[in-house]
């Protein structure tokens, strides 16, 4: 027998390798390509989703922490969201006003989302406005019924609201249901 017969190697791909490559290409095509084709729409929807998340976070704070509906300087204990034509954030000092864009960046660098600036916003109410969930109770140690239920008060009045970020609508219903795009 000749030794060259045993040293002969076949070149090419196995069926398993070809199938694996096709599956990976299919996954990339299904996930990555649609995001690349709608880059600006994706960013706009992301900002609307972030607003929904911030509103829900403020609502949960109001439903669990009596201090969250009072004026305080602790961003992690505030149940008020300020919305203007240029952005949205936890209310400055838990009163009224957009946080400084530099503070928003600083908090984001620490992994804490407190708002966004440089965003074009419209609403079915006059901007700027403050959305507060709940009201202070008679005894500051307890939650009011409005706080327990997470009811929204927009500029002090209990009502619903529709906020649009680049055509993506975020709804706050009068009973407190928050939903977006």
C-alpha positions in Angstrom: 0.0 0.0 0.0 1.2 3.5 -0.8 1.6 6.0 2.1 0.4 8.9 -0.1 -3.1 7.4 0.0 -3.3 7.9 3.8 -1.9 11.5 3.7 -4.4 12.7 1.2 -6.6 15.3 2.8 -9.9 16.5 1.4 -10.5 20.3 1.3 -13.9 21.9 1.7 -16.6 22.5 4.3 -18.7 20.0 6.1 -22.5 20.2 5.9 -22.6 21.1 9.6 -20.3 24.1 9.0 -22.4 25.4 6.1 -25.6 25.1 8.1 -24.1 26.9 11.1 -22.9 29.8 8.9 -26.4 30.1 7.3 -28.1 30.1 10.7 -25.8 32.9 11.9 -26.3 35.0 8.8 -30.1 34.5 9.3 -30.0 35.7 12.9 -27.9 38.7 12.0 -30.3 39.5 9.1 -33.3 39.3 11.4 -31.9 41.4 14.2 -29.3 43.8 13.0 -30.4 44.8 9.5 -33.8 46.3 10.5 -32.1 48.5 13.1 -29.6 49.8 10.6 -32.3 50.7 8.1 -34.5 52.7 10.5 -31.8 54.3 12.7 -33.5 57.7 13.3 -36.9 56.1 13.9 -35.2 53.7 16.4 -33.7 56.6 18.3 -37.0 58.5 18.4 -38.9 55.4 19.7 -36.1 54.8 22.2 -36.6 58.3 23.7 -40.4 57.7 23.9 -39.8 54.4 25.6 -37.4 56.1 28.1 -40.1 58.7 28.9 -42.6 55.8 29.6 -40.0 54.2 31.9 -39.3 57.4 33.8 -43.0 58.1 34.2 -43.6 54.6 35.5 -40.7 54.9 37.9 -42.1 58.2 39.3 -45.5 56.5 39.7 -44.0 53.6 41.6 -42.2 56.0 43.9 -45.4 57.8 44.7 -47.1 54.5 45.4 -44.4 53.4 47.9 -42.7 56.5 49.4 -44.6 59.3 51.2 -41.5 61.6 50.8 -41.6 61.3 47.0 -44.6 63.7 46.6 -42.9 66.4 48.6 -40.2 68.9 47.6 -36.8 67.2 48.2 -33.4 67.2 46.6 -33.0 63.5 46.4 -33.5 62.4 42.7 -34.1 58.8 43.7 -37.1 59.9 45.9 -39.0 62.2 43.6 -42.3 61.3 41.9 -42.5 64.3 39.7 -41.4 64.4 36.0 -40.9 67.8 34.3 -41.6 67.9 30.5 -40.7 70.8 28.2 -40.4 71.3 24.5 -36.7 70.4 24.7 -36.6 67.4 27.0 -37.9 65.6 30.1 -36.4 64.7 33.5 -37.1 64.1 37.1 -38.2 67.6 38.4 -35.4 69.8 39.7 -35.5 69.7 43.5 -38.8 67.7 43.1 -40.5 71.0 42.4 -40.6 72.1 38.8 -38.0 72.5 36.1 -35.8 70.4 33.8 -32.6 69.1 35.3 -29.4 70.7 33.9 -28.2 68.7 30.8 -24.8 68.3 32.4 -26.5 66.6 35.5 -28.5 64.3 33.2 -25.2 63.2 31.5 -23.4 62.8 34.9 -26.2 60.6 36.2 -26.3 58.6 32.9 -22.5 58.0 33.3 -23.2 56.5 36.7 -25.9 54.2 35.1 -28.8 56.2 36.4 -31.4 57.5 33.9 -33.1 60.7 35.1 -34.1 62.2 31.8 -33.1 63.4 28.3 -32.4 66.8 26.8 -32.3 67.9 23.2 -35.5 66.0 22.4 -38.4 67.6 20.5 -41.6 67.2 22.4 -45.2 68.2 21.8 -48.3 67.5 24.0 -52.1 67.9 24.0 -51.5 70.4 26.9 -49.4 73.5 27.1 -45.7 72.9 27.7 -43.8 73.0 30.0 -45.6 70.9 32.5 -45.0 68.9 35.6 -46.5 65.4 36.0 -46.9 64.3 39.6 -48.2 61.0 40.7 -50.2 61.2 43.9 -50.6 63.9 46.5 -49.2 64.4 50.0 -51.3 62.8 52.8 -52.5 64.7 55.9 -49.9 62.8 57.9 -46.5 62.9 56.1 -45.6 59.4 57.4 -48.4 57.8 55.3 -49.5 57.7 51.6 -52.7 59.4 50.4 -55.3 57.4 48.4 -54.1 59.2 45.2 -50.6 58.1 45.9 -51.5 54.6 46.6 -53.4 54.4 43.3 -50.6 56.2 41.3 -53.0 58.8 40.0 -51.4 61.5 37.8 -51.7 65.2 38.5 -50.6 67.4 35.6 -49.8 70.9 36.7 -51.8 70.2 39.8 -54.9 69.0 38.0 -55.9 65.3 37.7 -56.3 64.5 34.0 -54.9 62.5 31.2 -52.2 63.6 28.8 -50.7 62.6 25.4 -47.0 63.5 24.8 -45.4 63.1 21.4 -41.7 62.6 20.7 -41.2 62.7 16.9 -44.6 61.3 16.3 -44.4 58.6 18.9 -47.2 59.0 21.4 -46.9 58.4 25.1 -50.3 58.3 26.9 -51.0 59.0 30.6 -54.6 58.0 31.4 -56.5 59.9 34.1 -56.5 56.8 36.3 -52.7 56.3 36.0 -52.2 53.8 33.2 -49.1 54.8 31.2 -48.4 53.4 27.8 -46.4 54.3 24.8 -45.4 53.3 21.3 
